[in-house]
Amino acid sequence: MVDDTLMLKSHPGWFAAGEMLNWDAPTGGYLLQGCFSTGMAAAKGIEGWLTKNLNC
């Protein structure tokens, strides 16, 4: 499972995006947009995690 920043709960510092996520809804051709959107969300989660944990 992932948290709201798309970080894996069992592996702190590891983030998932795109087809790695299990979507239970039909995407109807919007799979690429879903991948782009989750990629951006994961990137923001990574940035926040790095700032918090590495004092960047």
C-alpha positions in Angstrom: 0.0 0.0 0.0 1.0 3.6 -0.5 0.3 6.7 1.6 -1.1 10.0 0.3 2.3 11.0 -1.1 2.5 7.7 -3.0 5.3 6.4 -0.7 5.3 2.7 0.0 4.2 2.2 3.6 6.4 -0.8 4.0 9.5 0.9 2.5 9.9 4.5 3.6 11.7 6.6 0.9 10.4 4.4 -2.0 7.6 6.0 -4.1 5.3 4.5 -6.7 3.7 6.0 -9.8 2.1 5.1 -13.1 1.4 1.4 -13.8 2.9 0.3 -10.5 -0.3 1.4 -8.9 -3.4 -0.9 -8.9 -6.3 1.1 -10.3 -9.7 -0.5 -9.7 -11.5 1.9 -12.1 -11.7 1.8 -15.9 -9.4 4.5 -17.2 -11.0 4.6 -20.7 -7.8 5.7 -22.5 -6.6 8.0 -19.8 -3.8 5.6 -18.6 -1.1 8.0 -19.9 -2.6 10.9 -18.1 -2.8 8.8 -15.0 0.8 7.9 -15.3 1.8 11.6 -15.8 -0.3 12.7 -12.9 0.9 10.1 -10.4 4.4 10.7 -11.5 4.1 14.4 -10.6 2.4 13.6 -7.3 5.2 11.1 -6.5 7.8 13.7 -7.4 6.2 16.2 -5.0 6.2 13.4 -2.3 9.8 12.7 -2.9 10.7 16.4 -2.6 8.9 16.6 0.7 10.4 13.4 2.0 13.9 14.5 1.1 13.4 18.0 2.6 12.2 16.4 5.8 14.7 13.6 6.1 17.9 15.0 4.6 17.5 18.6 5.6 17.9 19.7 2.0 
